[in-house]
Amino acid sequence: MNIKTIVNFSLLLILLTSCHSKNEQLPFYNTADFTAEWINPDEPAYASIHTIDHFQFTDQSGHQISQDSLSGHIYLANFFFTSCNSICPKMINNLCIIQDSFLNNQQVKLVSFSVMPWADSVKRLHDYAETYHINNHKWYLLTGDKAKIYRLGRLSYFSEKKAGLGKDSTEFLHTESMLLIDKKSRIRGIYAATDTAQIKRVIADIRILLQE
């Protein structure tokens, strides 16, 4: 092998290693237009990355689940209601695949916020969880104050992207968005929860976050 070949091979190896490293790092999403941003810990912008606002709601077991409850965990967040017979069943079935993929990993949780909390009581959420074989320790179905849930969904999770920023709780929140949140409450991925083809990507992205 001559010198030129060795140099070319070395350059190729460096390029491949560099690409692999970038591909293994998930971006941050700071705005409702979901522009992907790769921000290193040594950059000034790292200190002001968007985080999910504090919340506290009641789950299907009657327990209070808050932002503090999820601190140090990776979780997927979505918005649904139990009487939905259009997109919600498909979303829940896809989320069940993710639940089962990380069933024994306590670092990974799922959180589904009801957008019809006046109808989705604790008992109704409990029955819904049983119907879909939802693990109550892994996956929280939350109900509570409508205005607070809608504000959190639109302004903190950006669940309806830019279209949701100007809406209030008088306008029904209905979205197929599923958000991946890291251990520090930062948005690291957005997916269509109804798209079964994206589930493998979600699982892969969670595994990347588990290595951070």
C-alpha positions in Angstrom: 0.0 0.0 0.0 1.6 3.3 -1.1 1.6 6.6 0.9 -1.2 8.2 -1.2 -3.5 5.2 -0.6 -2.7 5.3 3.2 -3.5 9.0 3.3 -6.7 8.7 1.4 -7.8 5.8 3.6 -7.0 7.8 6.7 -9.0 10.7 5.5 -12.0 8.5 4.7 -11.8 6.9 8.1 -11.8 10.3 9.8 -14.8 11.4 7.7 -16.8 8.3 8.5 -16.0 8.6 12.2 -17.1 12.3 12.2 -20.4 11.5 10.4 -21.1 8.7 12.8 -20.6 10.9 15.8 -22.9 13.6 14.5 -25.5 11.0 13.6 -25.4 9.6 17.2 -26.2 13.0 18.7 -29.8 14.2 18.6 -30.6 17.8 18.0 -32.5 20.2 20.3 -35.7 21.9 19.4 -36.1 25.4 20.9 -39.0 26.8 18.8 -42.4 25.8 17.5 -41.1 25.6 13.9 -38.9 22.7 15.0 -35.6 23.8 13.6 -33.1 21.2 14.6 -30.1 22.7 16.5 -27.0 20.9 17.5 -25.6 22.7 20.6 -22.5 21.6 22.5 -22.3 22.0 26.3 -19.4 24.4 26.0 -21.5 26.9 23.9 -23.3 29.8 25.6 -26.6 28.8 24.0 -26.5 25.5 25.9 -27.7 27.2 29.1 -30.8 28.6 27.5 -32.1 25.5 25.6 -36.0 25.4 25.8 -37.3 23.2 28.5 -40.8 21.9 29.4 -42.6 24.1 31.9 -43.5 22.7 35.3 -46.8 20.8 35.5 -48.7 18.5 37.9 -51.7 16.4 36.9 -53.4 13.1 38.0 -52.7 9.8 36.4 -54.9 6.7 35.9 -53.9 5.4 39.3 -54.9 8.6 41.1 -51.2 9.6 41.6 -49.9 13.1 41.1 -47.4 13.2 38.3 -45.3 16.3 37.9 -42.3 17.6 36.0 -40.3 16.6 39.0 -41.6 13.0 38.8 -40.0 12.8 35.3 -36.7 14.5 36.2 -33.9 12.2 35.1 -36.1 10.2 32.8 -36.4 10.1 29.1 -40.1 10.2 28.0 -42.4 10.4 25.1 -45.3 12.9 25.4 -48.5 13.0 23.3 -52.1 14.3 23.6 -55.2 12.2 23.3 -58.7 11.5 24.6 -60.3 8.2 25.5 -63.4 8.6 23.3 -61.4 9.4 20.2 -62.0 6.8 17.5 -60.0 8.4 14.7 -56.2 8.9 15.3 -56.0 8.0 19.0 -56.3 4.2 18.8 -53.5 4.0 16.2 -51.3 6.4 18.3 -51.9 4.3 21.4 -51.1 1.0 19.6 -47.8 2.5 18.3 -46.9 3.8 21.7 -47.6 0.3 23.1 -44.8 -1.0 20.9 -42.4 1.5 22.4 -43.7 0.7 25.9 -42.9 -3.0 25.4 -39.5 -2.2 23.9 -38.4 -0.5 27.1 -40.6 -2.3 29.6 -37.7 -3.2 31.9 -35.8 0.1 31.5 -36.9 2.4 34.4 -35.2 5.4 32.7 -37.9 5.5 29.9 -41.5 6.6 30.5 -44.5 7.6 28.4 -46.9 10.4 29.2 -50.3 11.0 27.5 -52.2 14.1 28.3 -56.0 14.0 27.9 -57.4 16.9 25.9 -60.8 16.2 27.3 -60.0 16.1 31.0 -63.6 17.0 31.9 -64.7 13.6 30.5 -61.5 11.6 31.1 -61.8 10.9 34.9 -59.2 8.9 36.8 -61.5 5.8 36.6 -62.0 6.3 32.8 -58.3 6.5 32.3 -57.8 3.5 34.4 -60.2 1.5 32.4 -58.6 2.7 29.2 -55.2 1.7 30.4 -56.5 -1.8 31.1 -58.1 -2.0 27.6 -54.8 -1.2 25.9 -52.6 -3.2 28.4 -50.8 0.0 29.5 -48.3 -0.5 32.3 -49.3 2.0 35.1 -45.7 2.3 36.3 -44.3 3.0 32.8 -46.9 5.0 31.1 -49.0 7.8 32.7 -52.4 8.9 31.4 -52.9 12.4 32.8 -56.0 14.4 33.5 -56.4 17.8 35.1 -57.2 21.5 34.4 -58.1 21.9 30.8 -56.5 25.4 30.4 -53.3 24.2 31.9 -53.0 21.1 29.7 -53.7 23.1 26.6 -51.2 25.8 27.5 -48.6 23.2 28.2 -49.3 21.4 25.0 -49.2 24.4 22.7 -46.6 26.6 24.3 -44.2 24.2 26.0 -44.4 21.0 23.9 -45.2 22.9 20.7 -47.6 20.0 20.0 -49.4 21.9 17.2 -46.2 23.5 16.0 -46.5 27.2 15.1 -50.2 26.9 14.4 -50.9 26.3 18.1 -49.1 29.4 19.5 -52.0 31.8 19.0 -54.7 29.4 20.2 -56.2 29.2 23.7 -58.3 26.5 25.5 -61.5 27.4 23.7 -60.0 25.8 20.6 -59.8 22.0 20.7 -56.3 20.5 20.8 -56.1 17.5 18.5 -52.7 16.4 17.2 -50.8 13.3 16.2 -47.5 14.8 17.3 -45.3 12.7 19.7 -42.4 14.5 21.5 -39.2 12.9 22.7 -38.1 14.6 26.0 -34.6 14.0 27.5 -33.6 13.7 31.1 -33.3 17.5 31.5 -36.8 18.2 30.1 -35.6 19.3 26.6 -37.3 18.4 23.3 -35.1 16.1 21.3 -37.5 14.7 18.7 -40.9 15.1 17.1 -42.7 12.3 15.3 -46.1 11.4 13.9 -47.5 9.0 16.5 -49.9 7.5 13.9 -47.0 6.5 11.6 -46.0 3.0 12.4 -42.9 3.4 10.1 -41.5 6.0 12.5 -41.6 3.8 15.5 -38.2 2.1 14.8 -36.7 5.6 14.5 -38.2 6.6 17.9 -36.8 3.5 19.5 -33.4 4.2 18.0 -33.5 7.8 19.2 -34.4 6.8 22.7 -31.4 4.4 22.8 -29.1 7.3 21.7 -30.4 9.4 24.6 -29.8 6.6 27.0 -26.1 6.9 26.1 -25.9 10.6 26.9 
